[in-house]
Amino acid sequence: MNDSSIRNVVIVGGGTAGWMTAALLGKALGPQLQITLIESDEIGIVGVGEATIPQIRHVNEFLGIEEDEMLRATQGTIKLGIEFNDWQRIGHSYMHAFGDIGLPIGLLSFQHYWLRSRQQGDIHDLWSYSLSAQACKARRFDRMERVGSSPLTGLRYAYHIDAGLYGQFLRSHCDPQTVRRVEGKVVDVSLRAEDGFIESVRLQNGDTIAGELFIDCSGFRGLLIEGALKTGYENWQHWLPCDRALAVPSARIEPMRPFTQASARPAGWQWRIPLQHRSGNGHVYCSQFMGDDEAASILMANLEGEALGEPRPLRFTTGMRRQFWNRNCVALGLASGFMEPLESTSIHLVQSGISRLLALFPDRHVDAALRDEYNRATRFEYERIRDFLLLHYRATERNDTPFWRHCRQIEMPESLARKIDLFRSSGQIFREGEELFTEVGWMQVLLGQGIEPTRHHPLADAMPAAELDEFLSHIRTLIDRAVTTMPGHSQFIASHCAAAG
């Protein structure tokens, strides 16, 4: 290590963001770093994100975590996708399922063959060709890399976890020789006079902790990135108007679904997440169109099991920091920005931020080119997730409440409008750069929200009709057979990863 190498990293804040950062940095950079994590038991964590997306499995693999062990420790269950209810119109449901749909032929994506078949009278919907969607429908799951000896890929899955327990679990997997936890509240931040870099933080008990790189995981407060460095915040409420949430646990119900549910409400939406010991529920809403008491009443009236507490309120402003990395401080988690957990992206944004930081890890001089590239790439990811979330609101037939009429009139970013226009005119979807959501994900939500292509790619017409029918029928048969071999989701959990007690 040269003289300018970073040796001391200070993380302010625990929870999932803080302990994931500590675990991954400690594993990747090992003994060359001393990591100090400061957290206070008196400060609660927000923990709205109990549902994840498949990329979280990379974290466990990198850390050498055994999956069943993690699921037991976090009261976890399996997630194969998200069911959206009443978004396009009341009474309509669709699935954003993980994994592939159908099979491509040559250079052409599967949806063009499906679109051609549908235009010729085929009644099977897109999700008939999704193994995950059909497993969700049957409430089944098994670890399956491929469908038999066929070219069809198996189940791609994520988790439903207790976010608080997951943070504790990651803490237990940190090397104490590398990661030191300090209990306390940060009350002051010292900046270097010559360049404004953070030099140290002072705790309520008077202790001072110095560092060369600071990671702000302090939540909405942004104690370092905003409180000390005055970075600024970009408000996105004109695109994503919801600004409040209420969360409450309820008793577990059977059978446990292997998917998250997001059900539209008069001024927002409600989540339902099945865990082993309870169900997580929340109501995300816009205070411009609904009061807190009415929102709480709607939440409690739509629980499936007995409430296990009182609704816990959360207020937020959708958007992001103007810089995620400012001077020698990187903001992760809620300190970096917030987008409602409609597509379960909260924990993923922490994960991708850490991965990006490792790829661009600086020395003590903090080269501006590294910082600027981090900010550029992170902004791109945030903006494309924003577009994906806005698609759910903007592409709706609902006009039954003032909120939904407002959503229908939201002016779209050019990037989203371009994607919608391309799909509607040609059935084509192009994934830009390293944006999070795949063509298959975009396709499901576009179709689920009622955006229909006017034509398919002309190459799909080259296949004879009888051959196309046989091709599609064969995929459906393989999927149906695979699903029937799977145990029920509850049975799988009980057999492989049931939590003690």
N, C-alpha and C positions, 0 to 999 in steps of 0.2 A: 504494500500500500504506500502511495507517495504522500508527501506532506500535506497535500491539499485534499486528500480523501476525507469523506464524511465518516466520522466515527461515532457520533452521538445523535440519535434521532429521538425527538420528543413527540409523543402522541398525546393530545389533549382530548380526553373523552374515551369512554369504553363502549359498551354495547356491541352490536354486531360489527359496526364500522371500525371501531377502535381495535377490537380483538382480531378481526380478520386482517387488518393492516399489520398488527404486531406479528401474527402467526406467519403471514406470507413473507413479509420483509425478513423476519428472523430465519425462516427456512431458506430463503433465496440467498441472503447475504451472510448468514451465519455468524461466526465468531468475529468477523471484521467490524461488526456493529454492536454498539450498546444501545438498546431500545428502552426508553422509559415511558411507561403509559400512566398517565395521571387520570384518575377517575374518583368520583365521590359517590359513596353509597346513598347519600342524601338526595342526589339528583337522579330522577327516574329516566328511563329510556322511552322513546316514543313507540318503537316496536310495532308500527302498523303493517310492516311487510312480513307476513307469515307464509306467504306463497312465493315460490321461486320459479325460475326458468332453467332449462337443462344445463346451461353453462355452469351452474353452481357445482356440478359434479366434478368439474376440472379442479376446483379448490380442494375438494376432498382427496382426489387422486394425487395432487401435488404434495399435500401435507401427509400422505400415507394413511389417511383415515379410512377405516373399514366402514362401509356404508350402513350395514345393519347396526353397528355400534352407535353411529351417529343418530340413526332414526330412533333407537331406544332412548338415547340420552335427551333427545329433543321432543319426545312424544310425537315423532314424525309419521307421516303417511305419504303415499305416492300421488304425484300430480301428472296427469297426461294432457292437460289442456285447461281451457276456461270456457264455461258455458255462458253465453250472453243471452239474457232473457229480456224481452220487451224493448230492445234497442231500436230495431228497425221500425217496429210497430207493436202495439200491445198484443200479446198472444203469440208472438213469433220468437223462436229461439234458434240459435246456431252455435257452433263450436269452433273455437280457435284451438285446434289440436296440434300437439307437437309431432314432429317427424314428417316423413315424406307422405305424399298423396299420389297413388298410382305409380306409373313408371314412365320415364321419358322414352321416346323412340328416336334414335339418332340425335340430331341437334335440336329437336322440338320438344318443348315442355308438355307434360301430360294434359294440362287443362285444355289445350287446343283439340285434342282427340275427344275429350269429354264434351267440350262445347259443340263439336261437330255432331256427336252422337245425340246430344240433347236436342239440337235443332232438327234432328230427324225423328224425334218422338220418344227417345229414351227417357224413362221416368226416374232413373236412379240419380240421386243428388251427388254432389262432389264428395261428401263425407262417406259415401258407400265405399270409397277407394282409400280410406284412411284407416289403418290398423288402430291407431290411438283413438279415433273417434268411435269406432265400433266397440273397442274395449271399454270406453267410457259408458257407452249406451248399455252394455251388459254388466257394468260395475265389476269388471275383472282386471287382473293384472298378473304378469309374470315377467321375469327378466328374459328377454328374447332378443338376441342380436340380429337374427334373420328369420324369415318365415320359411321354415324347412330348408330345402335345398334350392328354393327359388331365388330370383334376384331381388325380391321385395325385402326392404330393410325392416328390422323389428321395431320394438317400442323404444321411443326416445322419451325420457321422462325427467321430471324434477321432483321437488319435495314440497309438502306442507310441513312447516316446522314452527315450534314456539321460538320466536326470535330471541327472547331473553335467555332461554336455555341454550340456544345455539351460540350466543356470545360467550356464555360460561364454558361451553364445550370447547370452543376454540381457545379460550384462555388456558384450559387444561392441557392443550397440545402445544403450548409455547414452551420453549426451552428456557428454564429459569436462569441459565447462564448468560442468555442473550437478552431476555425480556424481563424487566423489573417493573412491578406495579407499585405505584405510589398513591395512597389514599389522600384526597384533599381537593379543595376548590381553588381554582386559579382566580386571583384577585387583581393581578397587575401583570402587564407585559412590558418588558424593556426592549427598546429598539436601538440599534447602533446609530450613532449620530451621522456617520459618514455616508451610509447608503440606505438606512431605514430597514435593514434586515432585523429579524427578531433575534435577540441575543439570549434572553432568558425569560422565564415566567416565575412569578412569586405566588406562593400558596397562602391560604388563609392563616396557617400556623407560622408563617414567616419564612419558611424554607424557600430557597431559590434554586431553580433547576435550569441549567444552561443546556444549549444544544446547537447544532449546526444546521439541522433540517427539522422543521416543525410540521406535524400533520394535524390539521384541525378536524377533529371528529366530535365537536362539541354540540352538534345538533343545530337547530334553527338559529340559536344565538350567534353562532359563528364568532366565538370569542377572539380568535386570532385573525382570521381572514377578513372579518368585518370590524369587530370591536377595536382591534389594534391597527390593522392595515387599511381600513376604510376603502375596501375594494369596490363596493357598489353592487347593486342587484338589478337584474333585468326582469321586469314583471311581465308575465305571460297570461295574465287573467283575461285579457281581451280575446285570447284563443281558448283557454281552458278556464272557465269561469268559476268552477267549484272552489270554495275557500275554507270549508269547515268539514269536520268529520266527527262522528261519535263511534266509539268502539265498545263492545261488550262481549264477554264470553257466554256461551250457553252449553247446556248438557249435551254430551255426545249422543248421536242418534245412529241407528243402523238401517241399512248397510252404509258404511262409510263410502262416500263417492270418491273415485280416483281423479277428481277434477275440482277446480275452483268454480264458484258460481258468482256472476256479476249481474244483478237484476236491476234494470232501470226503474227509477222512482220518479215522482212528479217534478222534483228539482235536483236530480242527481242519480245516485245508484247505491246499491247495497251489496256488500261482499259476504260470502259464506265460505269458510275454510275448514275442512274436517281434520281435526287432530285426534290422537288416540284418547286423550283425557277430556277433550271438550271440542266445541266448535268455535272458531273465531268469527265474529260478525262485526260489520261496521257500516255506517251510512255516510257516504260522501255527498255533500250538497252545497248549493250556492245560497249564501245568506241574503242575497238580493231578492231571491224568490221564495225563501222559506225560513221561518223562525226556528230557533233552537228547540223549543218545546214540541212543535209539530214534527220536526226531524226525529226527535227522540221517540215520539209516539209511533211513528212509522217503523222505526227500527225495531222497537219492542214488539209491535204487532206482527212482525214478519219473521220472528225467531221460530225455528223448528223445535228446539228443546227449551227447557226451563232456563231462564236467565240466571247466571251465576254471579251477578254483580250489577252495579249501576253503570249506565253509559258514561264513558270517559271522553271528555271533549278535547278536540284538537283544532287549532286554527293555523292556517298556512297561507302563503302566497305562492302560487305556482310560478316557477321561473328558475333562474340560475344566476350565480355570481358572474360579474363581468369578466373576472379572471378566476380560474380554478386554482391556478398556481401563481402566486404573487410574491415576488422576492424569494425568500427561502421558506415559504409556507405553502403547503398543498392542502386544499380542503376536500374532504371526502364525506360521503353520506349526506345527511341533511344540511351540514354546513356548506355544501357545495351548491345546493339547489333542491328543488322539490317538484316532483310530478306525481299526481295521485296514483295509487297502486293498481290502476285498472288493468294493466298488463304485467303486473308483478315485476317491475323493473328496478325497484329500490335497492335491493341487495346486489343485483347485477351491476348497477352503476358504481357501487363500492368496489366490487371485484375488478371491473374493467379499468377503473381509475388506478388501482394498485398495480395491475399488469402494465399499464401505460407508464406509470412512474418507474417501475423496475426496468423497462426498456429504455427509458430516458434518464436513468438515475444520474444525478449531477455530482460534482465535487463541491467544495465549500464556496467556490466562486459563483456557482449557479449560472452557467452559460445561458444567455438570453435565447439562443437558438433552441435549446432543449425546452425551456419554459414555454416559448411561443408555439412550438410544435405540440406540446402537451395541451395547451389551451385550444389550439385549432382543432385537434382531433377530438377533444372532449366536447367542445361546442358542437361539432358536427354530429356526434352521437346524441347529445341532448336534443338537438333540433329535429333529428329524424325520429326519435322516440316521441317528441311533442307532436309531430305530424301524424304518427300512427294513432296516438290517443285521440287527437282531434277528429280523425276519420270517424270514430265511433259516434261522436256527437253531431258532426256536421252532416253526415250522410244518413239522415233519418227521415221517415215519413211522418213522424209524430208531430202533431200540432195541438195536442189536447191540453197543454198547460203553457203558461207564459214562458217558463224556462225552455221547453222544447221548441217553442216558436222562436225564441231568441237564438238557440243553437243552430237552427236552420239558416239563420242570417249571418252567422259569423264569417267574416272575410278570411279566406284561407291563405296561408303562406303560398307563395308561388311554387315551392317545391312539392307541396301536397296537391295543389290543383293540377300540376303537370302529370303526376302519377295517376290521378283519377281519370284525366282526359285520355291518357294513353291506354289505360285498361278498358275504358268504355268503348273506345274506337277500334281496338284491335285485340283485346284479351292479353296484351303483353304487359309484363312487369319486369322492370330492370332494377336490380339491387345496386345502389350507388356505393362505391368504395367499401368501407367496413361498417356500414350501417347494421344495426342489431338485427332487425327483423328480416327474415328471408322472403323470397318470392312466394313461397307456400303460405307463410303467415299473412302477407298482404292480400293474397288471393282470397283466403278464407274470410277475412274481415270485409273486403270490398264486396264479395258476393253476399255475405251475411247481412251487410247493411243495405243491400238492394241495388248495388251498382252492377248492371248487366252489360257484358260486351255485346257490341252489335255484330261482330263477326269473329271467326277464328282464323288462324294462320292458314294460308292456302296449301302449305305442304301437308297439312292433315288430310286433305282431300285425295292424296295419292294412294292411301290404303283402301282396298276394296271394302265395301260395306259389311259383307259377311265376315271378313277377317277382323274388322274393327269390333264387331259385336262379340266375336269369340275372344278377342284380346281383353275386352272389358269384363266379360263374364268370368274369364279365368282369374282375373285379379280379385273380383268379388268372392269367388269360391275359395281362393287361398286365404283371404282375410277371414271369412266366416269360419273356416275350419280352424285357423289359428286361435281365434277368440274362444271357441268351444273347448280348447285344451287348457285354457288358463283357469286358475282358481279364482274365486271371488276375491275382491280387493281386501275385505276384512279378514278373510281366511289367510291370505298371503301375509298380512301384517302379523296375525296371531302366530303363524308358523315360523316367521323369519326374524321379526324385530319388535316383538311386543315389549312395551316398557314395563318395568317392574311396578306392580301395584295397580 
